[in-house]
Amino acid sequence: MTTPPQVLCFGEALVDRLGPPGGDPATDQPIDDCLGGAPANVACALARLGTGSALLGRLGEDGIGAEFREILRSRGVDIRALQWDPERPSRTVLVRRDSSGDRSFGGFAGDKGDGFADQAVEASALAAPLEELLAGARWLLVGTIPLATPTSATALRFAVERAEQAGIPLALDVNWRPTFWPTSPERALESLRPLLSRAALIKVSAEEADWIAGSRDPQHISASLPQAPAVLITDGPGALTWWLGGQAGRLEAFTVPVVDTTGAGDAFLAGVLHRLCQEPELLDTAPAEQVRDAMRFASGCGALVCQGAGAIDPQPTEAQVQRFLATA
């Protein structure tokens, strides 16, 4: 039975085409097509952990869309606000992996000339299902990729405004991916500043922290924004740092055998939101040890995803995370 959605995830669902380590996914074999897209990854990871989620976005009426429909339903992700495009295809992203499993994005496949379905989310079609979903939601999670296209940017801003009116806090995953943007990093940053100034929780990588604030100090980043949000900074195999609940913290990454890092940050963020739904006091009043325990749990989610291929298939249950943490 589907759990009522507590976290609404707005944004892209797509295929990550993984090339062989050190190879080119556009030309080299073998390739591995894995369902992904940061908001879709978080929605699936939340459902796997036991927190109800919904995905708000747009997919093509194609094979990729059909695969997503199946996996989202099997995970119990609410798809009433997911739109289906009869003309534009679902997006395939070409992902290169180095010998350590770290990845980079190198372009797209499947465009027929009108762009991809995720770029065409319609605000008008989102209105009715969004109102239903907001009635039971605790968080709205958004990334920044929809801002790269005018139509999807309008829909994203609509969702953010409606959530704000309903008193639902905003979680922002900066998720800076230059490949998706037709403009300069400077102009892209200007377009996402309003989200930075409205979010209650901001998740960034260390490089993204440099980009948005010129600092890797989460407390400094929080203090630079009018609403003083919680800030989480991930750094791959480096340390996680945070400013959460008025407390600073640091946690070294778990050492695990890495197959593919795609989706590890999304699993981490899902772990954070999962614990925030269970323990909302983490945002402002929890003691330091409780905050650290939540960050350790979220880091365990990311570490387990690194040990499998793709972003969704390796996502753990809460019990699997707890078993991992007991021996880590």
N, C-alpha and C positions, 0 to 999 in steps of 0.2 A: 504494500500500500504506500502511495506517495505521501511523504511528510509535508505538511503545509510549508510553503517557502518562507524562510526567515531572511535569506539573503538573495537579493535580486541582482543578477550579473548582466550588465549591459555591454554588448560588443560582439566581436568577431568569433565565428566558429569556422575553422578552415582545416586543410590538410597540410601537415609538415612532411615534405618529401625528403627523407634523410638519405644522403649519399653514403657510400662506404667511407670509413675513416680515412681522411686525407684525400678523398676523391670529390668529384663534381657530380651532384645529383641530377644535373641536366644531361650528362653524357655517360657517366660511369655506372657500372653495375657491381653489386646488386643495390637496388634502392628499396627503401621501406617507407610506404605511405602510412602515416599515423594521424589520426584525428587529433586536432589541437585548436589553438587560438586561446589566448590567455583567459578571457571571461568564460569560455566554454570549459576550459581546464578547471578553473576554480569552481564552477557550478558542479561539475562531475565529482571533483575531490570533496566538496562539502557534502554532497549526497552520500558518497562512500563513507564519510566519517559519521554520518547520521544526522546532519543538519540539513533541513529542507532548503532547496534552492530553486531558482527559476532562471532561465536564460532568455534574455531579451535581445533580439537581433534579426538577421535575415540570411537565409540560405537559398541556394538554387534548387529548383525542382530537378535534381540530377542524382547520380549515383552517390556523390558525397553527401548530399542532403538526406538521402534515404539512409545512409549509414549513421548519420548523426541522429536522425529520428529514432532509429533503433536503439542506439547506445544511451541516448538521453532518457528514453522511456524505460529502458532496462535498469538504469541507475536510479530512476524516480525523480528526475529533474523536471520541473514544471515547464511546459513549452507553449502555454496558451498565448504568450506574447512573442513567440517566434514566428517571423513572417517567411513566406515562400515566394521566390521570384521565378516566374515562368520564362524569363528571357536571359537574365544574367546568370553565369555559372557560380558555383561555390569556388572559393579561392584555394589554389595550391601554392604553397611557399616552398622554394628550394632552399634546403638547409644543408650547409656544409658542416662536417664534424672533423676536428683534428684528432690526433692520436690519443689525447686524454679524454675525449668525449665532449669537449666544449664545442659550442656551435656558433655559427654566424649565418645571417640570412642573405641570400644572393639573388633575389628576384622571384618572379611568379610564373606559373604555367596555367593555361586554360582560358585566358582572356579572349573573347570573341570580338572585341572592339568597343563594347559598351561598359567595360569595367566589370566588377564582381558584385555579387549579391550583397555582401556585407557593407558595401559602400552606399546602398540604396535603401537603408532602413527608413520607413515612412513614419513621421511623427503622428500623423492623423490616424493611421492604423494602430499605433501603439497606445493611444489614449485610453480606450475602454478596458483592455486587459491590464494596463498599468494601474488604473484606479482600483481594480479588484485585488491586485497583488499587493499594493501599498497598504491595504487594510490590515494585513497580518505581518508585514515585513519589519525587520529590525535594522537592516542595512541595505543600502544601494551601493554596489561596487561598479566602478567604471574604469576603463583604461583610457588611453589617449588616441589610439589608432583611428576611432571614428571621427576625430576632429580633422583628419587629413582630407576629408571629402565633404563638400558643403551639405549634401542631403543627410548623411549620417551624423554630421556635426549638429545639425538642427534637431534631429531626433534625440541625440545625447543630451543636449542642453534642455530640451523639453522634459526628459526623464529626471534630470537633476533638479530642475525647478519644481516639478510636481512632488518629488520626494521631500524637498526642503519645505514646501508648504504643508506636507503631511507630517512633518517632524521626524523624518527618517534620516539618520546621519549618513554622510557620504564617505565611502572608502575609495581612495584613488591609487591605482597602480600606474605609475608613470610609464613604464613599459615603452621606453623610447626605442623605436625601430625606424631608422632613417629610410630604409628601403620602401616603406609605406608612404612616405611623404613626398609630394612634388615640390616642396618649398625648402628654404634654408632652415637649419636648426634654430637660428635666431627668430625667424618668423613663426616657426612651430612653437617655440617656447612662449612667445607672446600669446598665442591662441590657447595655451593650456594654463596660463596664469590665473584666470578666473576660477578654474577648478582647484588649483593649489590654495586659493584663498577661501574656499568653501568646504574643503574636506575636513572631516574629524579625524581621519586616519590616512596617512600617506606612506606608501611602500615604494622604495627606490633601491636600485643597485648603487654601489659605490660610485660608479661612473656617472649615473644619472644624478646623484647628489651633487657631484662636481658641476654638472650642466645646469641644474635648476637653481643652485645656491652658491656654488663656489666653495662648498664646505662639506666635509664628511662627519660633522658633529651634529647628531640628530637634535640635540637640545637647541643648538644655534639655529638650525633650520626652522624648528618649531617657533622659536622666539621671533623669527623674521616675518612670520605670517600673522595676520590680525586675529585669527581664531585660535592660535597656539595649539595646533593639532598634535596628535601622537605621530611620531615619525619612526619608521623602521628602515634600517639600511642593511641590505644583504651584500655579500661580497664573495659569492661563489665558495671556493675552498677557504676563504678568509673568514674573519670573525663577523658575526652579526652584532650590530649595535642598535640601541633603541632609546627613545624618550617616550615613555608610556606611563600614564597615571602619575605624572609629576616625578618620575624616576628615570635615571639613566642606567643603562646596563650594557653588558658585553658578554657574548658567548662564542667560544671557538666552534668552528664547524666540525661535525662528525667526520671521521675518516672512514670512508666506505669505498668499495670497488665501483668505479664509475663506468657505466655503459653509455649513457646519454644524459646530458644535463637539461635537455628540453623539458620544460614544465616544472622544474624543481622549485623555482620561485613561486609559481602558481600554487603548487601544493603547500608550500610554506604559508602563503597568504590565506589559503583555505583553512589551514590549521589555526591561524590567528583568529579568523572570523568565527570558526567553530567554537573556540574557547570564549570569545567575546559574547557570543550568543548564550553560552552556558553561564558565564561569569561576567556580566556587564560592568561590574565594579572594577574590572581590570583597566578600564579607560580612565578612571580618576581616583579611586580610593583604595585599591588593593595593596597589600604589603609587598615589599620587594621580592620576597621568596615566591609568592603566588605569581607575580609577573614573570619571574625567571622560569618558573615551572611551565607556564604557558608558552614562553619563547622556546624552551627546550622541546616541548611537544611539537610546535610548528616546525622547528628545525628537523626533527625526526621525520616528519611528513616529507620534507624536501629531500632528505638523505635517502629515504626508501625509493622515491621516484627516480633518483639518479642511477639506481641499480637495474633498471629495465629500459627497454627501448620505447620511445614515444612519451607523450605527456600524460595520457589518460589510463592506459592499460596497467601501469605499475602502481597506480594510486592505492594507498593502504586504507584499511579500516582502522577505527580507533583502537581495537584490540591489537592489531598488528603493530601499530605505533607504540603502544604500551609495552609489548613484548620486546621490541627493538630497544626502547629506552632502558628496560630492565637489565640489559646485557651490554649497553653501550658504555 
